[in-house]
Amino acid sequence: MEEIDTIEIIKSDDNPTNERKITVSDPKEIHQIINEFSQIQLKKSNSSTPSSDSYWITIRSKQERKLGLTILGEKNIVIYKYNSANPKKSIVSYEIISGYNGKLIQELFK
């Protein structure tokens, strides 16, 4: 976690003109975000349910993209590992079982 220098979050909904983007670089806020995601319980899924409310998150270390997360509503998350040694395993979809309510991410956009 000490290697993470920025987290970019794009909020998207049904209307593309409403798309908003923030970049988090404060270590305390980065820690809060990572801690929030570490509490999520996931179950591997073969598909993701589209949602009108989604977040596209890019985690960077040394200005390089390391991990991408797409949160679709409160039920699904897709994790993308940039520069994965095995491209077939670089994108994995999960169903969110528990531990995520989205409040922390929503608060960042207020």
C-alpha positions as CSV (number, residue, x, y, z in Angstrom):
1,M,0.0,0.0,0.0
2,E,2.9,2.4,0.6
3,E,3.7,2.2,-3.1
4,I,0.3,3.6,-4.1
5,D,0.7,7.3,-5.0
6,T,-2.7,8.1,-6.6
7,I,-6.2,6.6,-7.0
8,E,-8.2,8.0,-9.9
9,I,-12.0,7.6,-9.7
10,I,-14.5,8.3,-12.4
11,K,-18.1,8.4,-11.5
12,S,-20.5,7.5,-14.3
13,D,-24.3,7.2,-14.7
14,D,-26.9,6.9,-17.5
15,N,-26.0,10.4,-18.8
16,P,-22.4,10.6,-20.1
17,T,-22.3,14.4,-19.6
18,N,-22.6,13.8,-15.9
19,E,-19.3,11.9,-15.7
20,R,-17.1,13.2,-13.0
21,K,-13.4,12.5,-12.2
22,I,-11.3,12.9,-9.1
23,T,-7.8,12.0,-8.2
24,V,-6.9,11.1,-4.6
25,S,-3.2,11.6,-3.7
26,D,-3.4,12.2,0.1
27,P,-1.9,9.1,1.8
28,K,-4.6,9.2,4.5
29,E,-7.4,9.1,2.0
30,I,-5.7,6.4,0.0
31,H,-5.4,4.3,3.1
32,Q,-9.1,4.8,3.8
33,I,-10.1,3.7,0.3
34,I,-7.8,0.6,0.3
35,N,-9.1,-0.3,3.8
36,E,-12.7,0.0,2.5
37,F,-12.0,-2.4,-0.4
38,S,-10.1,-4.9,1.9
39,Q,-13.4,-5.4,3.8
40,I,-15.3,-6.5,0.8
41,Q,-16.3,-10.2,0.5
42,L,-16.4,-11.4,-3.1
43,K,-17.6,-14.4,-5.1
44,K,-16.2,-15.1,-8.5
45,S,-18.7,-14.6,-11.2
46,N,-18.9,-15.3,-15.0
47,S,-20.8,-12.1,-15.7
48,S,-21.5,-8.6,-14.3
49,T,-24.9,-6.9,-14.1
50,P,-24.9,-3.5,-15.8
51,S,-25.7,-0.6,-13.5
52,S,-26.7,3.0,-14.2
53,D,-24.4,4.0,-11.3
54,S,-20.8,2.9,-11.7
55,Y,-17.2,3.9,-10.7
56,W,-14.1,3.3,-12.7
57,I,-11.1,3.3,-10.4
58,T,-7.4,3.2,-11.4
59,I,-4.7,2.6,-8.8
60,R,-1.3,3.9,-9.6
61,S,2.1,3.3,-8.2
62,K,5.1,5.4,-9.4
63,Q,2.7,7.0,-11.9
64,E,2.1,3.6,-13.6
65,R,-1.4,1.9,-13.7
66,K,-1.3,-1.2,-11.6
67,L,-4.9,-2.1,-10.9
68,G,-8.3,-1.2,-12.3
69,L,-11.6,-1.7,-10.6
70,T,-15.0,-1.2,-12.1
71,I,-17.8,-1.1,-9.5
72,L,-21.2,-1.7,-11.0
73,G,-23.8,-0.5,-8.5
74,E,-23.5,-2.3,-5.1
75,K,-23.5,-5.8,-6.5
76,N,-20.6,-6.3,-8.9
77,I,-17.0,-5.5,-9.3
78,V,-14.6,-6.2,-12.2
79,I,-10.9,-6.2,-11.4
80,Y,-8.3,-5.6,-14.1
81,K,-4.6,-6.2,-13.5
82,Y,-2.5,-4.0,-15.8
83,N,0.6,-5.5,-17.2
84,S,-0.4,-9.0,-16.1
85,A,2.0,-11.8,-17.0
86,N,-1.1,-13.9,-17.9
87,P,-3.5,-11.8,-20.0
88,K,-6.3,-14.4,-19.8
89,K,-6.3,-13.9,-16.0
90,S,-6.0,-10.1,-16.1
91,I,-9.7,-9.4,-15.9
92,V,-11.9,-11.1,-13.3
93,S,-15.6,-10.4,-12.5
94,Y,-16.9,-10.8,-9.0
95,E,-20.3,-10.6,-7.2
96,I,-20.1,-8.5,-4.0
97,I,-21.3,-10.6,-1.2
98,S,-20.9,-8.1,1.7
99,G,-18.8,-5.3,3.1
100,Y,-19.4,-2.7,0.5
101,N,-22.0,0.1,0.7
102,G,-20.3,2.8,-1.5
103,K,-20.6,5.6,1.1
104,L,-16.9,6.4,1.2
105,I,-16.5,6.7,-2.6
106,Q,-19.8,8.7,-2.8
107,E,-18.5,11.1,-0.1
108,L,-15.4,11.8,-2.2
109,F,-17.6,13.3,-4.9
110,K,-19.4,15.8,-2.6
